[in-house]
Amino acid sequence: MSIDLNNRDQINLLDKSHVLASIEQLSEQIKDAWEQTASQDNREYATGIDHVILAGMGGSALGSHVIQSIAKQTLKVPLEIVSDYTLPG
């Protein structure tokens, strides 16, 4: 069966987890999060952090991968993305 990737109905037949919708909403979610946190000074909470873990599965992990890509060169601590039901120790 061939799928026309320009036909939303055909895509929806295969995309039962709505990953495409998650991808489409990602830019608005990032913009919203940026606007909500841009004016906050959280440096006092950031002392003593030696590892960052972002948890998300499926479409919920997409934002984590964007953050990892954007911040890769500036992070001073390791960043790990966990797509599982169990977090590391």
N, C-alpha and C positions, 0 to 999 in steps of 0.2 A: 504494500500500500504506500503510495507516495503522498506526502503532506505538502500542501502549499503554505509556505512560511509567511505569506502575506494574508492568509485567511485565518482570522482569529478563532473562528469556530473550530477549524481543524486542529489548530494548536491546542485549544482547550480540551479536545478529546484525549490528547496525550499528556497534557500538563495538569495532572490531577492534584498536585501539591501547590499549584499556582505560583511556580517559581518565576515565570515571566512577569506576573503582576508585582512580585516582590522586587524584581530588578527595576521595573519601571518606577516604583515608588521610592527607590533608594536615594535618588538625588534630593527629593523633597525631605526625606527623613534626615539626611545629612545636613541640609540647609537649616532645618528646624532645630536640630541638636546644636549646631554651631551658634545660631542666634540666641538660644537659651543659655549657652555657657560662655559666650564670648566676653561678657562683661563681668564674669565672676573671677575672683582671684583665689585659686585653689592651691597655691603653693604651700600654704601651711599644712595641708593635708597630704602633700606628696613626699614628705620627709620619710626616709627609711624604706621606701619601696625598692625592692630588688628584683621583682619579676612581675609582669603584667599578664593576666590570663583573660582572654575574651571568649565567652562561651556562647555558642549558637549552633543550631542544626538547620540544615536546608537553607532556605532563603534568609533565615535569621543570622546566618554566618557570613552573608555577603558583605555586610558593613564592616565586619572584622577584617576581612581580606583587603578591603579598600584602605582601612586605617593602617594595616600592616604595610601595604605598598607605599602609601604616602609618607609614613613616619619612619620607614626603614633606616634612612640615613641619619635621623636626628635622635632616635631613641637611645637612651643611655643604659637601659636595662632590657633583658630579653622579653619578647612578646610572644606568647603562645596562643594559638587558636585551638579550642577544644570543641569538637563536634561529637560529643558523646554524653551519656547520662552521668558519667563519673568524672569529677575534677581531680587533677593530680594533687598529691599531698602538699 
